[in-house]
Amino acid sequence: MQTFRLEFEENASELYVASLARGILEGIKSGALKSETGIWSLGRPLFKRALAAWPISPELRNVLEGFDELSALSELGIDPGPTLQKMTDVLDQCQHTSNIGNASLVIRATST
């Protein structure tokens, strides 16, 4: 299996993780992605463990935890729209308040 790895400075993690989460939520909103996509991407325990040491806000951590809720709502036949909007609003705040300071926004990519 070939892998693709993105690397960025740790103090830019709030901006990039929030942006990635927002992209997944927008895909779910548009119907391009299923609601369980969040669980199997950013909601995975492996990813959460990696994030444990990263300097991201509690608000962003809560949004990532909320990916489980989206899948549950969908399974119960409940419209996830209001929850998706709430999560997106929080991500907007995370992006706007991310303190990247002097961090480089360069993303390095490698393929193996």
Legacy VTK file of the C-alpha trace (Angstrom):
# vtk DataFile Version 3.0
C-alpha trace
ASCII
DATASET POLYDATA
POINTS 112 float
0.000 0.000 0.000
1.380 3.357 -1.003
1.113 6.202 1.523
1.114 9.959 1.255
2.301 12.030 4.197
1.758 15.719 4.878
3.954 17.554 7.367
3.631 21.043 8.792
4.933 22.919 11.798
3.305 21.924 15.067
2.205 25.460 15.935
0.189 25.586 12.695
-1.741 22.457 13.686
-4.895 24.307 14.847
-5.279 25.933 11.432
-4.553 22.818 9.385
-6.533 20.316 11.467
-9.508 22.706 11.573
-9.254 23.159 7.806
-9.104 19.417 7.205
-12.078 18.834 9.505
-14.010 21.585 7.777
-13.357 20.014 4.392
-14.693 16.672 5.590
-17.777 18.351 7.085
-18.423 20.231 3.840
-18.177 16.928 1.961
-20.708 15.384 4.334
-23.010 18.416 3.977
-22.906 18.223 0.183
-23.535 14.484 0.155
-20.163 13.732 -1.465
-19.116 11.895 1.726
-21.096 9.649 4.048
-21.587 10.759 7.647
-19.352 7.974 8.933
-16.397 9.370 6.970
-15.467 11.511 9.958
-15.161 8.496 12.229
-12.863 6.698 9.812
-10.661 9.711 9.138
-10.174 12.352 11.826
-12.203 10.456 14.414
-9.933 7.405 14.415
-8.331 6.574 17.781
-4.883 6.545 16.160
-5.359 10.112 14.925
-6.782 11.239 18.274
-3.794 9.772 20.116
-1.430 11.620 17.798
-3.346 14.847 18.464
-3.093 14.399 22.233
0.328 16.061 22.269
-0.487 18.750 19.710
-1.316 22.310 20.685
-4.931 22.400 19.550
-7.835 24.011 21.358
-10.434 22.142 23.411
-13.048 23.444 20.963
-11.309 21.744 18.049
-10.924 18.534 20.053
-14.675 18.623 20.771
-15.476 18.964 17.072
-13.308 15.945 16.297
-15.122 13.988 19.004
-18.408 15.078 17.401
-17.731 13.029 14.269
-19.070 10.018 16.194
-22.313 11.909 16.821
-22.813 12.569 13.107
-22.716 8.890 12.316
-25.105 8.071 15.180
-27.586 10.737 14.057
-27.529 9.365 10.542
-28.062 5.796 11.769
-31.057 6.969 13.821
-32.558 8.767 10.817
-32.113 12.198 12.447
-31.140 15.145 10.251
-27.483 15.920 11.025
-27.801 19.395 9.445
-27.978 21.430 12.686
-25.057 19.497 14.200
-23.025 19.919 11.010
-23.665 23.667 11.097
-22.694 23.946 14.756
-19.471 22.035 14.113
-18.687 24.193 11.078
-19.257 27.371 13.111
-16.810 26.170 15.763
-14.256 25.325 13.081
-14.636 28.838 11.645
-13.722 30.212 15.073
-10.782 27.825 15.371
-9.431 28.964 12.011
-9.921 32.648 12.806
-8.332 32.455 16.244
-5.493 30.062 15.416
-2.343 31.728 16.594
0.168 30.780 13.950
2.519 33.612 14.910
5.779 33.059 13.102
4.941 29.524 12.061
5.660 28.578 8.527
2.547 27.546 6.619
4.635 25.403 4.295
3.327 21.877 3.866
5.871 19.233 3.033
4.638 16.144 1.244
6.269 12.764 0.819
5.086 9.618 -0.892
6.252 6.127 -0.023
LINES 1 113
112 0 1 2 3 4 5 6 7 8 9 10 11 12 13 14 15 16 17 18 19 20 21 22 23 24 25 26 27 28 29 30 31 32 33 34 35 36 37 38 39 40 41 42 43 44 45 46 47 48 49 50 51 52 53 54 55 56 57 58 59 60 61 62 63 64 65 66 67 68 69 70 71 72 73 74 75 76 77 78 79 80 81 82 83 84 85 86 87 88 89 90 91 92 93 94 95 96 97 98 99 100 101 102 103 104 105 106 107 108 109 110 111
